[in-house]
Amino acid sequence: MIIKSLKRLGLFFAVCSLFACNYNSAVMMRTDNGFVFDKAPIDVLSEYIISTSDIIQFQLYTNKGTSIIDATAVPGSFKVGVSVRSAETYLIEPDGFVKLPILERTKLEGLTIRAAELLLEQEYAKFYVNSFVKLKVMNRRIVVFPGSSGKAQVIPLENENMTILEALGKVGGLSDVAKSHKIKLIRGDLKSPKVYLFDFSTIEGIKRSDFVLQANDIIQVEKRSDAFRNLLGDVAPVISLLASTFTLIIVINNLK
């Protein structure tokens, strides 16, 4: 009888071990031991880079910006000094090109906002005197998982040079269960993304925080695992019951 009880107790602990292996399985974006992270560039660009699927707001002016013009009108027939249209929005297509009024399809992917404005000013100079272009990306946003359950947030990139440290500040900083030495940034096509690792637990690590975010970046702060403590709290009543049962079996056997 005792041997049979011991076998049952052993089976119970085996089940608990399997449970422990799957505990906290909801944690996202794990990396295996030995995972090779991409090396963050040292000469980080301090400006936003236009990418595919960006929606840009486009305005065209003449006379170096003193008068707005209708870029959809036929060249030579536009009104000067009067805002005839509100700013239009255009999509950066999957091949990196955008279709703008009058111009042929123009590639803007990979350019900073200022570089794209200068390129378009040169192109529109063929039609207008002292053309002046103003661009703004309208749909820039990132996702931040700050290391605490249910606190993920979608953050709009309100300026062209928001850094990873500013983004963490936007969501209230790191939680008390977050690993400040294990902050991941996932960038690019999710089929083959670049994954960078940051350590903000030291001053030396903070020096790398001037890392300008791009649209659709994902920041994930790893959470400290409480699996053992939670598991212990869950199985303690069961262990207590089994121990009491096992003791009772021994007592009964001794009385026989």
Long-range contacts (C-beta under 8 A, 24 or more apart in sequence): 1-249, 1-253, 2-249, 2-250, 2-253, 5-245, 5-246, 5-249, 9-242, 9-246, 12-238, 12-242, 16-231, 16-235, 19-231, 19-235, 20-227, 20-228, 20-231, 23-227, 23-230, 23-231, 24-225, 24-226, 24-227, 24-230, 27-222, 27-223, 27-225, 28-145, 28-220, 29-145, 29-184, 29-186, 29-218, 29-220, 31-184, 31-195, 35-195, 37-184, 37-195, 37-196, 37-197, 38-194, 38-195, 38-196, 39-196, 40-196, 40-198, 40-208, 40-211, 44-210, 44-211, 44-212, 45-112, 45-212, 46-161, 46-210, 46-212, 47-112, 47-113, 47-114, 47-160, 47-161, 47-212, 48-112, 48-113, 48-137, 48-140, 48-157, 48-160, 48-161, 48-212, 48-214, 48-215, 49-110, 49-111, 49-112, 49-214, 50-92, 50-108, 50-109, 50-110, 50-111, 50-112, 50-113, 50-116, 50-137, 51-92, 51-109, 51-110, 51-214, 51-215, 51-216, 52-92, 52-93, 52-94, 52-95, 52-96, 52-109, 53-91, 53-92, 53-94, 53-139, 53-215, 53-216, 54-91, 54-92, 54-137, 54-139, 54-140, 54-215, 55-89, 55-90, 55-91, 55-92, 55-137, 55-138, 55-139, 56-89, 56-90, 56-91, 56-92, 56-98, 56-108, 56-135, 56-136, 56-137, 56-138, 57-87, 57-88, 57-89, 57-135, 57-136, 57-137, 57-138, 58-87, 58-88, 58-89, 58-90, 58-100, 58-133, 58-134, 58-135, 59-87, 59-133, 59-134, 59-135, 60-101, 60-120, 60-124, 60-128, 60-131, 60-132, 60-133, 60-134, 61-131, 61-132, 61-133, 61-134, 62-128, 62-129, 62-130, 62-131, 62-132, 63-129, 63-130, 63-132, 64-130, 64-132, 65-132, 65-134, 69-128, 71-100, 71-101, 71-102, 71-124, 72-101, 75-102, 75-127, 75-128, 78-128, 87-134, 87-136, 89-138, 102-127, 112-160, 113-137, 113-160, 137-215, 139-215, 140-215, 141-215, 141-216, 142-167, 142-213, 142-215, 142-216, 142-217, 142-218, 142-219, 143-217, 143-218, 143-219, 144-168, 144-170, 144-171, 144-218, 144-219, 145-218, 145-219, 145-220, 145-221, 146-171, 146-172, 146-173, 146-174, 146-175, 146-178, 146-219, 146-221, 147-174, 147-175, 147-177, 147-178, 147-179, 147-221, 147-222, 147-223, 148-175, 148-177, 148-178, 148-223, 149-223, 151-175, 157-213, 157-215, 161-212, 162-212, 162-213, 163-209, 163-210, 163-211, 163-212, 163-213, 164-198, 164-209, 164-211, 164-213, 164-219, 165-200, 165-206, 165-209, 165-210, 167-213, 167-219, 168-219, 168-221, 174-200, 174-221, 175-221, 175-223, 177-223, 177-224, 177-226, 178-221, 178-222, 178-223, 178-224, 179-221, 179-222, 179-223, 179-224, 180-221, 181-205, 182-221, 182-222, 183-219, 183-220, 183-221, 183-222, 184-219, 184-220, 184-221, 184-222, 185-211, 185-217, 185-218, 185-219, 185-220, 186-217, 186-218, 186-219, 186-220, 187-214, 187-216, 187-217, 187-218
